[in-house]
Amino acid sequence: MEFYKSNLQKAEENLKKIDNLIVLAQVSRNKKLMLLTLEEIEKTIKSCISSILHYEYLTKRAKLSKNPETNFKTFEERLSKDYISKQELIIIKEILNITKNHRKSPMEFVKQEEIIIMSENQEFVKLSIQKLTNFTTTTKVILRKINEKIKR
């Protein structure tokens, strides 16, 4: 199976897992479940981006690098407009940024059903169930658009 197809399958499987995690996080209001959901959303987004990059590489419309940041820049500047809207790209960047801040965060805490993540430069990012639900919805739309575009 082509690499881009397997990435799309991974993304679809992750979305099922994310839906279950969202429900569990809503019921339990557990910080770890919310953060796990965020990480799964990030994995799904990365699978989608990887799928686009590999598909475009196979069709000789893009070159791949061993550097993930260079590949993301290629996706952002050259390929994203063919697959997703500008607003969806902004949400993708937000997901990746929040996840990066979470991994490097010196401090995280729960306040009024939101997770507050402190970034390295002392800024705070709020993560709520509603935001995770919006991220999930956007991720589903992105995956659907990619599937439609690639299957043509």
N, C-alpha and C positions, 0 to 999 in steps of 0.2 A: 504494500500500500504506500502511496505517496506520503511523504513526510507532512505536507500541508494538510492532507486529509486526516491523518492521525492526530494532528494538533486540534483540528476542528472537533473530532470525536472526543478528545480529552476535555475540551471546553464545554461541550454539551453535557458530558458526565459530571463535570464540576458544577454546572448550573443546577443540576438536580440536587447535588450535595448542599449547595448554597441555599436553595429553597428550604431544605430541612433545617439547616443551621439558623436561618432567619427566624423560623417558627420557634425553635428552641430558645433562641436568644430573646425573643419577645416575651415568652412565657417566664423564663428564669431571670432575665435582666442580668445575666452573668457576663462579667467583663471579659473573661477568657473566651467565651463563645462568640462574643461580638468581634474580638480581635481575630479569632480563627476565621470568622466569616469574611472579614476584611482581607486576610491573607489568601483565602480561596478565590475571592473576587479578583485579586491581583493576579493570581496564577491563571485564571481564565482569560483575563485581558492579555496577559503575556502570550498565552497560547494563540489567541486570535491574531495578535501582531506578528508572531512568528509564522503563522500560517500564511498571512498576506505576504510577508517577506519571501518565504520559500516559493510560493506560487509565482510571484513576480520574478524571482530569480530563474525559475524553470522556463518562464516565458521570455526570458532575456530582457526584461524591462527594468531590472534592478540588480545591483551588485551587493553581495553580502560581505560583511567584515567579521573578523573574530571579536571585535569590540562591540558589546551590546549597545553602548551609548551611540556609536556611529550608526548602527542598524536602526535604532529608534529615531535618530535624526533623519535618516533616509525615509523611514515610514512617515514621520511627521511632515517633512517638507515636500516629499514627492508623491507618496502613495496614498496617504490618508484621504485626500480630497476625492479620490475615485471610489472610496468605500464607505466613508462615514462623514457626518456633518462636522462643522467647526465646533459646535456645542458638545458633541460627543467626544471630540478630541480634547477639549478642555476638561471634561469629566475624567477621561483616561489619565490625563496628567495629574489631576487632583487625587485620583486613587493611588497612582504610583508615588506621589509626593507624601500622602498621608502614611502609606505603608513604609516608605523610607524613613519618615520621622518616627514612626512606631519602633522600628528596628534599632534606631540610634538614640531613642529617647532616654534621657537620664531619669525621667519621672512620668508616671501615668497614674491617674486616679479617676474614680467614679464620682460624679456629682449630678444629682437630680436626673438619673437615668441616662446620662451622657458620659462618655469616656473623654477625659481631657488629656491630651498628649502634649507634653512639652518638648519642643524641638531643641536641637543643639544651641540655637541662637536665642533661647529663652522665649520663643513665641509659643502660643497655645493653639491647638487645633481641637475642635470638638467633633466627636463622632457619636452619632445617635443611631437608634434602630431605624428611624425614618431615613437618615442619610444612607445607611446600608441598603435599605429597600430600594431607594432611588438608584444607587449604584448597580444593584442587581437588575433592575428594570432596564437601565441603559445598556448593561452588558448583554442582556438578552436581545435587545434591538440591534446592537453591533454585530453579534453573532449571526442573527438572521440576515442582515445586510451582506455580510461576508459570504455566507452560504449562497445567497441569491446571485451575487456577483461572480463567484468562482464557478458555480455550476452552469453558467451560460455556455 
